[in-house]
Amino acid sequence: MKNYSIIIPVYNEANILKSQIRRIVAGLNKLNLPVDYEILLVENGSRDNTRKLIGQLLKRYKNIRRICLPFPSYGQAFKEGIKKAKYSYIFQFDIDFWQVAFIRKAQTLLEDYDFVIGSKNLNGSKDNRSFFRRSISRLIEKIIEFHFNTELTDTHGIKALKKSVIGNLIADVKCSNHFFDSELLLRAAALGHSFAEVPVSLKEIRASRFPFYLRFGEVIKEFLLLMKVQLQKEKHLSLSYKFQATN
């Protein structure tokens, strides 16, 4: 077991931030792992009280650190979190999609793999979102799978990785928001890095913060950018491989 950093990009999360952090910290304490951890809340361009609430959380929880960016960008938030993370094992959670049990599994798997992905699409996973959101997500993953010829079943969600590996990859990622995760993992797979996938559970805890017409337009624009990405394949590395863990 190794010390670990949890990176959580946050944007306009005032309504759920404190309650979610309280649940995450309680879950981490119940894990009772013999290691230290930190939670990096990377606030990026929020227009509500998110930044102020993070200040309150800093006073309550000694393991929380704050990073602030002046503009909204999920990808840049993750990059800054990587730069500032103290520990060699990195976990990425969203404030509305996280699973503490994933940490215990991934800690073990990271001894043998470079990345561990929490997949919503493996047998044993539970995706309790609306039928519409499940269908759109699955369609996008199928297009990515076909276009990039990848074995990854889920390129967007919670993940664990080694800081020593990620440092040389993030500078090349072109997508800055919705498909930052997908491009990052596809680039890593093309270079021969090893992956493990484990099933996770997901449910909606709030409605979307963005009007549908605005979110749809942004998603399509960045998805087209992702489709234009040219992946550099490393001929001298062995093929990446996948391990499907059970519950």
N, C-alpha and C positions, 0 to 999 in steps of 0.2 A: 504494500500500500504506500502511496506517495501523497504528499500535500497537493492540493488542487485549487484552482481558481475557477469560479463560475462567472461567466460574462453574460449579463442580461441587458441588451439594448432597450431603452425605455423612451417612449414618445407619447406625450399626452395621456399618461396612465394614472392620473390623480384619483380616479374613481375606484381603482382596484389595487393600487400599488402597496399600500400599507398592509392590507389584509393578505395579499399574496406573499409578501416578504415574511410576514409573521408565520404563515403556513410553511414556507420553504425552510426557514430557520428551525422551526420546530421539527420538521422532518429530518433535517440534517443532524440535529442533536440526537434524535432517536436512532440514527444509523450507528452512532457510537464508534465510529472508525478511529483507529489510533493514529490519526494524522491531523494536521491543521488545514484550514480552508479560508478562502476569502470570497466575497461576493462583490463583483464590480458592476455597479449600476451606471450604465453609460447613457446619460440623458442627452438627447440630440434634437435640439430645436423646439422643445415643447412650448406650447402657448398657454398651458393651464398651470396648476400649482405643483406640477411634478417635481421641479427642482427644489422647491421649498420643502416638500414632503420628504425628499431624499435627505435634506439637511436634518430633519427630525429623526429619521432612521439612523443616521450616523451617530447621533447621541445615545441611541438606545442599544445598538448592536455594534460591538467592537470589531466584528469581522467584515463589516461593510465599508467599501470605498466608493467614492463618487468621481466620475469623469463627465465633463460637460462639453458638448459641441454646440456651435452657434447655429447649425442648420440640420434639418432632418435628413438622415442617411443611415439606414440600417447597416449597410456594408461598412461605411466609415466608422460607425460605432463599434462594430465587431473588430475592425482593424486596430482601433485605439485601445480596445480592451486587451487585445493580444499583446500590444506593445507594453502596456502597463502591468500586465499580469506578473505576479511574483513567482508563481510555481510552474513546474514543468508539465503537469497535466492540466488541460483546459477543458471545461465543460461549457457548452452554450445552451442556455435556456431562454425561452420567451416568457414574459411575465404571465401570459395566459396559457402557456403550454410548457409544462415541466414535469418531471417525474423523479423524485428523490431515489427510488429504488434503482433507477437506471445507473446511478453513481456507483453503487456497490458492484453491479455487473461489469460496468465499463472499467473500473479500477483493475479488475483482474484481466480483462481482455486486452487492455492497453499494454500489458507485458509482452504480448505477442503480435499486436496489430498497431498500425499507425493511426487509424481512425475507428471509432465505434459509432454507428448510426442507430438512432432510435427510429425504427421504421413503422409507419402506420399501415403498411401493406403486407407484412409477413403474416403467416399463420400464427394465431395466438394474439394478434393485436386487436384493439377495439377502437374503432373510429366512430364516435357517437355524435359527430357533427350532423348538420342537416344533409339530406339526400343531395341537394343541389351542390353544396360545398364539397362533399365527398366525390361526387361525379366529376366536377371540374378539376379537382386535384388529381384524381386518377387519370383523367384524360391527358393532363399536362405531363404526368410522369410517363405515360405510355409514349407520348410524342418524343420526350427526351430520350427514353430508352431506345426507341427506333432510330432516331436521328444520330445519336452518339454511340450507338451499339454498346451500351453499358449494361452491366449486370446489377447495378444498384437498383433497389426497389423503391427507394425514397431518398430524394436529394434535398428535401426541405423539412427540417424539424430539429429536434434536439440531437446533440452530437457531443462526442468526446474526442480529444486529439492530443497529440504531443506538440508542445510549443516548439521544439527543435525542428519539427517537420513543417509546421505551418508558416514559419517565418519566411521561407523562400518561395511561398506560393501566393500569398495575398496581394503582393504588389502587381501581379499580372491580371488580377480579376477586374473585368470591365464593368460588370453589373454592379449597381450600387444599392439596390433595394430588394425587390421581390425575389430576384433570382441570383442574388449574391451567393447564397448557400449552394445552389445547384452548380453554378460555374466553378466554385471553389472545389467541390467534391469531384466534379468531372475532370478538372485539371489534375487533381491528385491521382485519380484512377489512371489517367492517361500516362502519367509518369511512373506507374508501377507500384504506387504505395498500396499497402494492404488494408483491407477493410473487414470489420465484423458488423453484422446487423443483428439487432435484437428487437423483438416486438414491444410496442408501447401502447398505452391507452390515451385517447384524446377525446375531450368533450368541450363544447362551447361554453364559456362562462360569461360572455357578453356579446352584444351585437357589434358589427363592424363599426369602427370609428370614422370611416370614410364613406361618402356617398357612393352608391354603386357605379354611377356613370364615371366618376373621377377615378376610382380604384380600377375599374375595368380598363380604362384608357391607359393608365400607367402600367398595368400588368401586361397588356398587349405590347406596348412599346418596348418594355424591357425583355419580354419573351422573344421578340424578334431580334433584339440585340444578342441574346443568348444563342439563338439559332445561327448567328453569323460567326460565333466564336470558333477559331481554329485551334484545336488541341494539339500540342506538341507531344508526340509519343516517344518515350525513351526506349530505344531498341535494345539497350544492354541490360535493362532490368527485367526481372521475371514478371509474368502476368500477375496482376492483382488478384487476390482471392477473397472469398467471402465465407463467413461462418454465421450460421443462423442459430442463435441460442434459443433455448426454450424457457418458458416461465419457471 
